[in-house]
Amino acid sequence: MAAIRLLIPWPVSHRHIVTINAGHMHLGTASGQAPIFAPQRHCGTHGNRLVALRQPVHHGGQTPPACRPAVRGRHVASAFDGRRAPQQQQQTKVEQGLGESDELQMWMDRLMRLQPTTRSVALLQLLRIEEEGAYAGLVGGSPGAAAAAADDLDGEGSPSSSSRGGGAIGADAGFRDRQGTRNSWSAELEPRHARMVTELVSGTTRWRRRLDYTLAALLKGHSVASLDAPVRNALRLALYELVELQNAQHGVVNSYVDLVKGIMHIGAGNLTNGVLRNVTRGLKEGSLPQPQPPTKGMSSEAAAEALAIGASHPTWLVAAWLKQYGPAATMALLKYNNSRPRYSLRLAPGTDAEAFCRKLAENQVRAEPSRYLPSEYVTVDTGLQSLLREGLVQRGEAQVQDEAAGLVVALLDPQPGESLLDACAAPGGKTLFAAARMRGQGTITALDLSASRLEALRRAAERQPDGRMVKVCASDLRRFATLRIGPGAAMDASTLALAAAAPAARRSVSDRDGGGSPGGDSSGAAGRQPWHYDRVLLDAPCSGTGVLAKRADMRWRRTPAMVAELAALQSQLLDAAAVLVAPGGLLVYSTCSIEAQENQDQLAAFLKRHPEYALEPPPPSAGLPPQCLSPDGCLRMLPHQHGTDGAFAARLRRQGAAVEAGEPTAAV
């Protein structure tokens, strides 16, 4: 067999020479050659295509990315016999080649050198979601994304640094910031192609587990996780197009094979081609592997697993819902989470909802007044993206915000002239709705950990007629509760610095600034202290399991341990918020979770710790529909029942008896 010599221009400092001779592959430089690997029997299910399998390569230096196979994990020489040589147990960074972040960046850079198409843009977005922790709703171009891009205020359950966890697009967890470049690269797409990107990104993310089940069966012994990120996500996208969208097979297969070849190498393209040919064959013959539904006689654990795979959710979450809601409600909830979400708009104060819907109809946008807040919200069936691109949010005509979020503010029922603390304010939708309901009279202190998102809130408030009453303060609520910063305190540089300082700083800003609300003495009520607020809204950090229809990626980011950690944090924040409420005042605790651990259980524990608080139902004047309230008067929105985001909120009245003066006792 004649030797085949290939020149590979990597790294740029010199050239590597790969020689394939007598079934062995060698990699050499000017100083000589070293063996990489030899084939053993058949290389997995793909014959002798060694480069189609991604394994660490030992040659005393770095591994050329162009030669890297497409499957991660064990050394090739022992990849299929389950053994590993002792000298292969430990691998240095140099032996592993490029770091994962550098490798991902390299793939993304190569992808963006290609002509942007629907499929290449969708692949880039999936890489960002999976590898960088970006949000599917934002990168996929959903209505929530357009609002966020305009304002950083999407109101759709997107995490803020303090109230939902995670970070905004652009804070790419250590990856080089290429957001501007990526946006300009994909901006060439026509609107209809951009809409298809949204469909591909959201659909593939939503059905990821079920897609992976099918792919794992076709990979015959290799896990989907062992594939390199471009191959893994290209296969998912292609399978979604072939099975769910039933797009033309020839175009789908060829497009994704070419994409993978373009950003990796021919071996990865061959692997992609082989798997997708098996998919098309299975579709034609009706033999494509599909998850089986639960059957009679299964254990509860097995039934939860089967249902979770088929509905593409984490097993632990399905098991929890089966226990909390029962089989029928759980299946309805899973179906809702996997359906295309509906969006709502909160209208600018004074806007007539019926007239607004008629105006939208002239632009081929189907909308109708909300079932729950008909004078303030409209729900939109189609066409919202075009409205947002035309500047609907920037002009202040409306804000993308779910009805469930509006109902939380309705439960709070803030009144003109009062002082309100929004304790975890970002992204700010509830803050601005509260300002509208207060008609600009009184004070609102918007508190959050993220100064950048608070700045976006402040800019949005300036565009709202009643937004001048909003003051922003970047601080942890647990720290803020120890500082005695009153509702009337000027949020100048010194005040903001104090709020961000160490918890040991205890001097009274409200005393320095006169304290209280404008036009009145805040210490006039019995037991009231200068730092007390009439109403406090704690929209607490939570698991977000009520917004999975809009945040398909979130289902893959949550774990039972995270829910437990969030529940512990919620308890601390409740204790901190409790000391800031004036006697006779109101504390509203809310989440966008549907887990009892974060809602009913959290409420019961708080009332046990704080006998000075009592749960109360909302007054009729708050305007909450009865179907949105639980028997004890709490707001309880379930997606499959109400057609909105999931939400929980409780009104907690602090008893009016005098309290002892002194420092708050919130945990820090």
C-alpha positions as MATLAB code, in Angstrom:
seq = 'MAAIRLLIPWPVSHRHIVTINAGHMHLGTASGQAPIFAPQRHCGTHGNRLVALRQPVHHGGQTPPACRPAVRGRHVASAFDGRRAPQQQQQTKVEQGLGESDELQMWMDRLMRLQPTTRSVALLQLLRIEEEGAYAGLVGGSPGAAAAAADDLDGEGSPSSSSRGGGAIGADAGFRDRQGTRNSWSAELEPRHARMVTELVSGTTRWRRRLDYTLAALLKGHSVASLDAPVRNALRLALYELVELQNAQHGVVNSYVDLVKGIMHIGAGNLTNGVLRNVTRGLKEGSLPQPQPPTKGMSSEAAAEALAIGASHPTWLVAAWLKQYGPAATMALLKYNNSRPRYSLRLAPGTDAEAFCRKLAENQVRAEPSRYLPSEYVTVDTGLQSLLREGLVQRGEAQVQDEAAGLVVALLDPQPGESLLDACAAPGGKTLFAAARMRGQGTITALDLSASRLEALRRAAERQPDGRMVKVCASDLRRFATLRIGPGAAMDASTLALAAAAPAARRSVSDRDGGGSPGGDSSGAAGRQPWHYDRVLLDAPCSGTGVLAKRADMRWRRTPAMVAELAALQSQLLDAAAVLVAPGGLLVYSTCSIEAQENQDQLAAFLKRHPEYALEPPPPSAGLPPQCLSPDGCLRMLPHQHGTDGAFAARLRRQGAAVEAGEPTAAV';
ca = [
       0.000    0.000    0.000;
       1.457    3.336   -1.024;
       1.831    5.929    1.662;
      -0.491    8.925    1.534;
       0.974   12.198    2.758;
      -1.254   15.097    3.787;
      -0.138   18.618    4.684;
      -2.215   20.135    7.500;
      -1.643   23.878    8.129;
      -1.999   23.771   11.924;
      -0.727   25.369   14.038;
       0.356   28.324   11.930;
       3.911   28.168   13.250;
       4.691   24.987   11.291;
       3.089   22.258    9.223;
       2.215   18.781   10.397;
       2.533   15.884    7.998;
       0.113   12.988    8.349;
       1.161    9.728    6.717;
      -1.246    6.802    6.355;
       0.779    3.667    5.609;
      -0.118    0.015    5.981;
      -3.163    0.794    8.073;
      -1.265    2.995   10.530;
      -1.383    6.755   10.820;
       1.651    8.834   11.749;
       1.922   12.532   12.409;
       5.251   14.185   11.826;
       7.055   17.490   11.688;
      10.476   18.419   10.434;
      11.915   16.643   13.474;
      10.353   13.279   12.763;
       7.166   11.273   13.063;
       5.258    9.656   15.908;
       2.453    7.117   15.626;
      -1.047    8.326   16.413;
      -3.172    5.201   16.304;
      -3.742    1.980   14.454;
      -7.152    0.600   13.520;
      -8.523   -2.254   15.588;
     -10.946   -4.476   13.744;
     -13.752   -2.074   12.740;
     -13.791    1.447   14.064;
     -17.196    1.417   15.700;
     -20.087    1.329   13.277;
     -18.286    3.377   10.645;
     -15.767    0.915    9.316;
     -12.241    2.192    8.896;
     -13.066    5.922    8.948;
     -10.857    6.668   11.910;
     -10.990   10.435   11.495;
     -14.744   10.313   11.990;
     -14.166    9.418   15.619;
     -12.933   12.093   17.971;
     -10.399   10.754   20.485;
      -7.449   12.337   22.295;
      -4.308   11.832   20.231;
      -0.879   11.346   21.807;
       2.050   12.697   19.893;
       3.917   14.742   22.440;
       2.236   17.977   21.423;
      -1.110   19.434   20.468;
      -3.707   17.726   18.337;
      -4.530   19.426   15.049;
      -8.233   20.262   15.170;
      -8.631   19.423   11.490;
      -7.542   15.838   12.248;
      -9.691   15.474   15.330;
     -12.367   12.842   14.979;
     -15.972   13.655   15.890;
     -16.503   11.514   18.985;
     -15.177   12.470   22.399;
     -14.055   10.133   25.121;
     -11.677    7.186   25.102;
      -8.436    6.690   23.208;
      -9.025    5.244   19.744;
      -6.789    2.261   20.369;
      -9.132    1.095   23.129;
     -12.331    2.849   22.176;
     -14.271   -0.252   21.299;
     -12.908   -2.905   23.637;
     -13.629   -1.019   26.872;
      -9.968   -1.007   27.926;
      -7.552    1.834   28.389;
      -3.787    1.620   28.704;
      -2.386    2.777   32.071;
      -0.329    5.506   30.443;
      -3.558    6.918   28.993;
      -5.273    7.435   32.347;
      -3.971   10.948   32.854;
      -3.923   13.542   30.105;
      -2.428   16.985   30.321;
      -3.951   20.072   28.788;
      -1.355   19.886   26.033;
      -2.263   16.271   25.260;
      -5.925   17.176   25.059;
      -5.148   19.879   22.503;
      -7.145   23.080   22.403;
      -9.199   24.007   25.423;
     -12.931   23.527   24.992;
     -13.678   27.256   24.860;
     -10.958   27.865   22.252;
     -12.164   24.918   20.217;
     -15.749   26.142   20.337;
     -14.635   29.607   19.321;
     -12.732   28.122   16.397;
     -15.820   26.251   15.192;
     -17.988   29.351   15.545;
     -15.466   31.450   13.641;
     -15.396   28.905   10.828;
     -19.175   28.783   10.767;
     -19.416   32.550   10.430;
     -17.035   32.492    7.468;
     -19.678   30.538    5.571;
     -22.605   32.143    3.802;
     -25.356   32.634    6.428;
     -28.344   30.403    5.808;
     -31.298   29.350    7.921;
     -29.499   26.169    8.934;
     -26.068   27.668    9.586;
     -27.549   30.428   11.756;
     -29.646   27.885   13.652;
     -26.557   25.738   14.242;
     -24.623   28.710   15.600;
     -27.497   29.550   17.934;
     -27.689   26.002   19.266;
     -23.949   26.031   19.916;
     -24.404   29.217   21.929;
     -27.296   27.745   23.908;
     -25.583   24.486   24.751;
     -21.986   25.554   25.128;
     -22.232   29.198   26.249;
     -25.409   29.116   28.317;
     -27.326   31.558   26.109;
     -31.110   31.697   26.262;
     -33.078   29.927   23.546;
     -35.753   32.626   23.481;
     -33.200   35.369   22.976;
     -30.872   33.843   20.414;
     -33.689   32.189   18.542;
     -35.385   35.432   17.667;
     -38.597   34.946   19.637;
     -40.894   37.859   20.499;
     -39.300   37.905   23.918;
     -35.963   38.297   22.189;
     -37.034   41.305   20.182;
     -38.268   43.024   23.304;
     -35.097   42.195   25.158;
     -32.953   43.446   22.329;
     -34.838   46.718   22.388;
     -34.853   47.204   26.096;
     -33.287   44.319   28.004;
     -36.791   44.034   29.445;
     -38.604   41.025   28.058;
     -40.918   40.257   30.948;
     -41.207   36.656   29.826;
     -39.431   34.824   32.559;
     -35.954   35.474   31.221;
     -33.549   35.335   34.118;
     -32.046   38.419   35.585;
     -28.920   38.248   37.647;
     -30.880   38.366   40.865;
     -34.374   37.215   40.145;
     -33.931   34.284   37.811;
     -30.311   33.218   37.746;
     -27.997   33.194   34.764;
     -26.742   36.088   32.722;
     -27.684   38.085   29.706;
     -26.611   37.396   26.171;
     -23.126   38.769   25.682;
     -21.966   37.617   29.107;
     -20.874   34.379   27.585;
     -19.358   32.678   30.615;
     -15.755   33.295   29.655;
     -16.135   33.071   25.881;
     -14.920   35.891   23.720;
     -17.701   38.330   23.041;
     -18.705   38.027   19.395;
     -22.336   39.020   19.769;
     -22.062   42.066   17.552;
     -20.313   40.071   14.833;
     -22.838   37.257   15.074;
     -25.753   39.626   14.801;
     -24.357   41.347   11.726;
     -23.577   37.970   10.139;
     -27.118   36.655   10.571;
     -28.826   39.999    9.826;
     -28.675   39.212    6.112;
     -31.489   36.688    6.489;
     -34.904   37.624    5.180;
     -37.710   37.811    7.780;
     -39.224   34.489    6.678;
     -35.835   32.803    7.062;
     -35.362   34.426   10.462;
     -38.718   32.988   11.517;
     -37.521   29.567   10.402;
     -34.409   29.972   12.544;
     -36.703   30.560   15.517;
     -38.644   27.405   14.673;
     -35.496   25.298   14.323;
     -33.790   26.611   17.457;
     -36.809   26.482   19.751;
     -38.098   23.175   18.371;
     -34.758   21.399   18.532;
     -34.124   22.699   22.044;
     -37.603   21.698   23.168;
     -37.421   18.147   21.769;
     -33.753   17.591   22.519;
     -34.139   14.588   24.788;
     -36.435   12.720   22.422;
     -34.158   13.519   19.497;
     -31.170   12.256   21.461;
     -33.006    9.005   22.210;
     -33.331    8.316   18.485;
     -29.781    9.408   17.720;
     -28.323    7.240   20.487;
     -30.000    4.174   18.989;
     -28.543    4.997   15.576;
     -25.048    5.612   16.948;
     -24.966    1.984   18.168;
     -23.054    2.184   21.385;
     -21.864    5.774   21.330;
     -23.593    8.400   23.398;
     -24.805   11.608   21.823;
     -22.789   13.511   24.448;
     -19.586   11.951   23.086;
     -20.006   13.764   19.774;
     -18.371   17.103   19.172;
     -20.770   20.014   19.609;
     -21.141   20.884   15.884;
     -21.874   17.266   14.934;
     -24.221   16.724   17.865;
     -26.279   19.819   17.170;
     -26.280   19.403   13.395;
     -27.713   15.896   13.867;
     -30.362   17.202   16.238;
     -31.373   19.942   13.825;
     -31.515   17.560   10.886;
     -33.522   14.983   12.827;
     -35.973   17.671   13.921;
     -36.432   18.782   10.326;
     -36.830   15.236    9.036;
     -39.133   13.857   11.748;
     -41.049   16.818   13.160;
     -41.184   19.212   10.200;
     -40.998   16.486    7.524;
     -38.863   18.638    5.250;
     -37.388   17.290    2.011;
     -34.889   14.608    2.986;
     -32.298   15.159    0.267;
     -31.887   18.864    0.978;
     -31.771   18.378    4.741;
     -29.116   15.657    4.658;
     -26.843   17.371    2.141;
     -27.090   20.758    3.861;
     -26.032   19.516    7.292;
     -23.310   17.241    5.933;
     -21.820   20.205    4.056;
     -22.122   22.397    7.147;
     -20.236   19.949    9.336;
     -17.552   19.448    6.701;
     -17.214   23.197    6.340;
     -16.470   23.839    9.997;
     -14.745   20.584   11.013;
     -13.408   18.004    8.545;
     -14.491   15.370    6.064;
     -14.547   12.586    8.647;
     -17.089   14.428   10.768;
     -19.122   15.029    7.616;
     -19.023   11.325    6.795;
     -20.286   10.431   10.246;
     -23.101   12.956    9.887;
     -23.974   11.582    6.478;
     -24.036    7.985    7.738;
     -26.333    8.733   10.648;
     -28.734   10.825    8.582;
     -28.910    8.211    5.828;
     -29.977    5.753    8.516;
     -32.629    8.233    9.621;
     -34.078    8.568    6.129;
     -33.993    4.788    5.693;
     -35.763    4.322    9.007;
     -38.429    6.846    8.047;
     -39.027    5.088    4.748;
     -39.232    1.638    6.346;
     -41.073    2.779    9.482;
     -38.265    1.444   11.659;
     -36.856    4.660   13.107;
     -36.276    4.155   16.854;
     -38.864    6.014   18.913;
     -39.390    6.170   22.698;
     -42.214    4.007   23.999;
     -45.020    5.454   26.160;
     -45.636    4.230   29.711;
     -47.464    0.905   29.899;
     -49.670   -0.694   32.494;
     -47.728   -2.461   35.219;
     -44.691   -0.159   35.032;
     -43.216    1.073   38.285;
     -43.708    4.754   39.020;
     -40.020    5.361   38.328;
     -40.118    3.581   34.972;
     -43.334    5.344   34.000;
     -41.836    8.751   34.807;
     -38.746    7.892   32.751;
     -40.771    6.762   29.742;
     -43.048    9.790   29.907;
     -40.097   12.159   30.316;
     -38.268   10.776   27.276;
     -41.357   10.884   25.078;
     -42.265   14.429   26.162;
     -38.615   15.568   26.229;
     -38.387   16.706   29.848;
     -36.026   15.797   32.705;
     -37.177   12.664   34.531;
     -36.873   14.240   37.980;
     -39.224   17.043   36.980;
     -41.837   14.709   35.493;
     -41.678   12.519   38.602;
     -42.238   15.569   40.816;
     -45.221   16.701   38.752;
     -46.767   13.229   38.757;
     -46.598   13.255   42.534;
     -47.878   16.829   42.899;
     -50.488   17.052   40.112;
     -51.291   13.488   39.065;
     -50.966   11.773   35.650;
     -53.684   13.625   33.715;
     -52.573   17.128   34.732;
     -48.912   16.231   34.213;
     -49.557   15.067   30.669;
     -51.510   18.249   29.949;
     -48.659   20.328   31.369;
     -46.082   18.500   29.256;
     -48.192   19.048   26.151;
     -48.498   22.766   26.907;
     -44.747   23.126   27.443;
     -44.109   21.553   24.051;
     -46.596   23.716   22.169;
     -45.883   27.057   20.526;
     -46.225   29.716   23.250;
     -48.597   32.676   23.141;
     -47.403   36.126   24.067;
     -49.124   39.039   25.747;
     -48.655   42.784   25.627;
     -49.197   45.159   28.529;
     -50.582   48.351   27.076;
     -49.441   51.856   27.888;
     -51.684   53.572   30.468;
     -54.839   54.985   28.931;
     -54.755   52.746   25.838;
     -58.086   51.236   24.830;
     -57.547   47.494   24.386;
     -60.337   46.992   21.841;
     -59.141   49.884   19.693;
     -55.558   48.639   19.967;
     -56.573   45.187   18.692;
     -58.439   46.738   15.766;
     -55.355   48.751   14.885;
     -53.218   45.599   14.990;
     -55.689   43.783   12.732;
     -55.022   46.385   10.036;
     -51.413   45.138   10.038;
     -52.440   41.460    9.869;
     -51.754   40.899   13.565;
     -54.331   38.811   15.385;
     -54.877   39.931   18.974;
     -57.649   40.136   21.547;
     -58.076   41.636   25.027;
     -56.789   39.475   27.857;
     -59.156   37.081   29.597;
     -57.777   38.128   32.986;
     -56.797   41.800   32.675;
     -58.888   42.924   29.672;
     -58.376   46.665   30.096;
     -54.586   46.490   30.417;
     -53.379   43.476   28.393;
     -53.915   41.929   24.969;
     -52.869   38.445   23.875;
     -51.291   38.072   20.440;
     -51.663   34.973   18.266;
     -49.564   35.917   15.236;
     -47.494   38.794   13.905;
     -45.903   40.067   17.110;
     -42.352   39.900   15.761;
     -43.082   42.386   12.989;
     -44.602   44.833   15.474;
     -41.583   44.626   17.724;
     -39.211   45.159   14.806;
     -41.159   48.312   13.987;
     -40.429   49.759   17.432;
     -43.595   49.028   19.396;
     -41.644   48.641   22.667;
     -39.152   51.435   22.029;
     -41.981   53.919   21.485;
     -43.539   52.929   24.802;
     -46.834   51.792   23.268;
     -46.708   48.365   24.895;
     -44.445   45.967   26.788;
     -44.077   42.234   26.184;
     -45.198   40.768   29.492;
     -47.194   37.686   30.390;
     -50.606   38.082   31.992;
     -49.440   36.040   34.983;
     -46.835   38.708   35.764;
     -49.530   41.373   35.570;
     -51.731   39.409   37.960;
     -48.929   39.454   40.540;
     -49.015   43.269   40.451;
     -52.805   43.178   40.654;
     -52.478   41.049   43.797;
     -50.012   43.593   45.220;
     -52.584   46.308   44.393;
     -50.246   49.301   44.932;
     -52.047   52.576   45.640;
     -51.154   56.142   44.610;
     -49.097   57.979   47.211;
     -47.627   54.838   48.803;
     -44.011   53.742   49.063;
     -43.165   50.477   47.298;
     -39.998   48.374   47.320;
     -39.587   45.962   44.402;
     -36.958   43.783   46.038;
     -35.817   41.743   42.991;
     -36.860   44.115   40.253;
     -35.001   43.139   37.068;
     -35.984   42.894   34.282;
     -38.535   45.473   35.463;
     -41.893   44.619   33.947;
     -43.660   44.421   37.299;
     -41.990   47.642   38.476;
     -43.317   49.599   35.520;
     -46.789   48.093   35.780;
     -46.883   49.068   39.461;
     -45.875   52.629   38.523;
     -48.733   52.770   36.024;
     -51.225   51.542   38.627;
     -49.946   54.135   41.105;
     -50.389   56.812   38.416;
     -46.936   58.199   39.145;
     -47.824   59.212   42.717;
     -45.605   57.927   45.526;
     -42.183   56.256   45.377;
     -40.907   52.979   43.968;
     -37.446   51.700   44.865;
     -36.334   49.072   42.339;
     -33.697   46.859   43.921;
     -31.602   44.254   42.124;
     -28.101   42.817   42.033;
     -27.538   43.716   38.383;
     -26.624   47.357   37.852;
     -26.727   46.973   34.059;
     -30.258   45.598   34.018;
     -31.359   48.269   36.454;
     -29.964   50.871   34.073;
     -32.105   49.362   31.314;
     -35.089   49.541   33.675;
     -34.333   53.187   34.423;
     -34.220   54.030   30.706;
     -37.524   52.241   30.151;
     -39.070   54.096   33.098;
     -38.080   57.410   31.527;
     -40.161   56.549   28.469;
     -43.214   55.732   30.598;
     -45.403   58.657   31.708;
     -45.480   57.427   35.313;
     -41.883   56.194   35.416;
     -40.299   59.199   37.113;
     -41.322   57.812   40.496;
     -38.950   54.846   40.038;
     -35.526   54.946   41.682;
     -33.051   52.122   41.118;
     -30.556   50.681   43.579;
     -28.105   47.844   42.871;
     -27.862   45.802   46.056;
     -28.543   42.410   47.574;
     -31.844   42.519   49.460;
     -30.261   40.812   52.478;
     -27.701   43.599   52.666;
     -30.173   46.345   51.877;
     -32.387   45.239   54.784;
     -29.634   46.118   57.271;
     -29.023   49.678   56.034;
     -32.165   51.630   56.994;
     -32.429   53.198   53.538;
     -35.870   54.762   53.558;
     -38.320   55.247   50.680;
     -37.528   58.968   50.496;
     -33.757   58.560   50.432;
     -32.006   60.186   47.488;
     -30.374   57.508   45.364;
     -27.206   59.527   44.898;
     -23.695   58.147   44.510;
     -23.067   57.882   48.251;
     -26.328   56.042   48.874;
     -25.692   53.588   46.063;
     -22.140   53.009   47.272;
     -23.462   52.275   50.751;
     -25.985   49.801   49.368;
     -23.214   47.966   47.558;
     -20.809   48.103   50.507;
     -20.112   45.448   53.099;
     -23.004   44.536   55.420;
     -21.124   46.059   58.376;
     -21.991   49.564   57.161;
     -25.019   50.473   59.275;
     -25.509   54.241   59.354;
     -28.978   55.559   58.580;
     -29.299   57.128   55.158;
     -32.955   57.947   55.791;
     -31.948   60.069   58.791;
     -29.411   61.935   56.655;
     -31.891   62.574   53.854;
     -34.880   63.353   56.025;
     -36.472   59.907   55.558;
     -39.997   59.058   54.623;
     -42.001   59.742   51.553;
     -42.345   63.186   49.997;
     -45.174   65.143   51.526;
     -45.458   63.140   54.732;
     -43.703   61.793   57.814;
     -43.061   58.086   57.369;
     -42.533   57.564   61.096;
     -45.977   58.833   62.052;
     -47.620   55.391   62.304;
     -47.204   53.423   65.503;
     -44.031   51.351   65.408;
     -43.082   52.553   61.953;
     -39.414   53.129   61.276;
     -37.915   55.420   58.599;
     -36.806   52.469   56.497;
     -40.279   50.916   56.339;
     -42.243   50.626   53.089;
     -45.991   50.474   52.663;
     -45.688   47.537   50.295;
     -42.831   45.206   49.402;
     -42.849   42.941   46.363;
     -40.473   39.983   46.507;
     -40.511   38.351   43.079;
     -37.999   35.800   44.241;
     -35.296   33.886   42.352;
     -36.856   30.559   41.408;
     -36.540   27.496   39.218;
     -38.757   29.047   36.531;
     -40.652   25.816   35.892;
     -43.738   27.850   35.071;
     -42.158   29.380   31.945;
     -40.811   26.274   30.206;
     -43.046   26.812   27.175;
     -41.187   30.066   26.451;
     -37.828   29.026   27.890;
     -37.341   25.559   26.422;
     -33.643   25.576   27.341;
     -34.416   26.083   31.029;
     -35.704   22.535   31.428;
     -32.175   21.291   30.732;
     -30.505   23.730   33.121;
     -32.380   22.879   36.316;
     -31.644   20.080   38.807;
     -33.256   19.011   42.106;
     -30.196   20.347   43.934;
     -30.688   23.759   42.341;
     -34.336   23.842   43.423;
     -33.266   23.080   46.994;
     -30.633   25.840   46.869;
     -33.169   28.299   45.489;
     -35.653   27.384   48.212;
     -33.007   28.156   50.850;
     -32.284   31.509   49.190;
     -35.999   32.319   48.992;
     -36.274   31.745   52.731;
     -33.434   34.174   53.426;
     -34.892   36.815   51.133;
     -38.319   36.506   52.740;
     -36.805   37.076   56.170;
     -34.960   40.144   54.867;
     -38.062   41.551   53.177;
     -40.169   40.997   56.292;
     -38.343   43.634   58.326;
     -38.809   46.297   55.644;
     -42.617   46.266   55.710;
     -44.341   48.866   57.874;
     -46.793   47.629   60.530;
     -50.086   47.230   58.746;
     -48.221   47.085   55.425;
     -48.175   44.363   52.813;
     -45.567   41.879   51.623;
     -46.259   39.979   48.393;
     -44.135   36.911   47.719;
     -44.188   35.591   44.148;
     -42.388   33.152   41.864;
     -42.710   31.897   38.287;
     -42.314   28.352   39.607;
     -45.040   25.709   39.908;
     -43.150   23.664   42.517;
     -44.703   23.353   45.981;
     -41.231   23.492   47.537;
     -40.851   27.064   46.321;
     -44.464   28.131   46.784;
     -46.905   26.594   49.263;
     -44.189   24.986   51.393;
     -42.143   28.196   51.411;
     -45.195   30.204   52.467;
     -46.083   27.836   55.309;
     -42.528   27.934   56.661;
     -42.451   31.740   56.539;
     -45.708   32.104   58.464;
     -44.392   29.733   61.105;
     -41.216   31.826   61.505;
     -43.077   35.155   61.417;
     -46.263   35.130   63.487;
     -46.520   38.889   62.959;
     -47.652   38.158   59.385;
     -50.967   36.747   58.215;
     -52.070   35.471   54.821;
     -54.974   37.405   53.350;
     -57.005   37.210   50.123;
     -57.011   40.155   47.715;
     -59.804   42.723   47.998;
     -62.426   42.768   45.211;
     -61.058   46.143   44.113;
     -57.821   44.429   43.012;
     -59.764   42.902   40.133;
     -58.374   39.358   40.240;
     -60.593   36.774   38.519;
     -61.733   34.033   40.939;
     -60.423   31.280   38.639;
     -56.895   32.573   39.247;
     -57.078   32.190   43.035;
     -56.613   29.134   45.224;
     -59.055   28.541   48.119;
     -56.731   30.359   50.561;
     -56.597   33.468   48.360;
     -53.174   32.926   46.773;
     -52.602   33.599   43.098;
     -51.942   30.273   41.411;
     -51.543   30.198   37.630;
     -50.917   26.843   35.964;
     -49.947   26.901   32.272;
     -52.114   23.954   31.217;
     -55.152   25.355   33.041;
     -54.904   29.100   32.428;
     -52.948   29.324   29.176;
     -50.374   31.674   30.715;
     -46.987   31.341   32.353;
     -47.050   29.518   35.652;
     -46.999   31.786   38.692;
     -47.600   31.817   42.441;
     -48.113   34.823   44.707;
     -49.335   35.406   48.259;
     -50.442   38.559   50.109;
     -48.932   38.724   53.582;
     -50.200   41.442   55.904;
     -47.933   42.619   58.701;
     -49.952   43.119   61.844;
     -50.373   46.745   62.935;
     -48.999   46.461   66.463;
     -45.985   48.595   67.315;
     -42.580   47.003   66.822;
     -39.488   47.646   68.869;
     -37.071   50.157   67.425;
     -33.669   48.866   66.531;
     -31.770   47.297   63.723;
     -33.404   44.759   61.442;
     -32.418   41.168   62.076;
     -32.310   39.911   58.493;
     -29.690   37.309   57.714;
     -26.797   38.561   55.603;
];
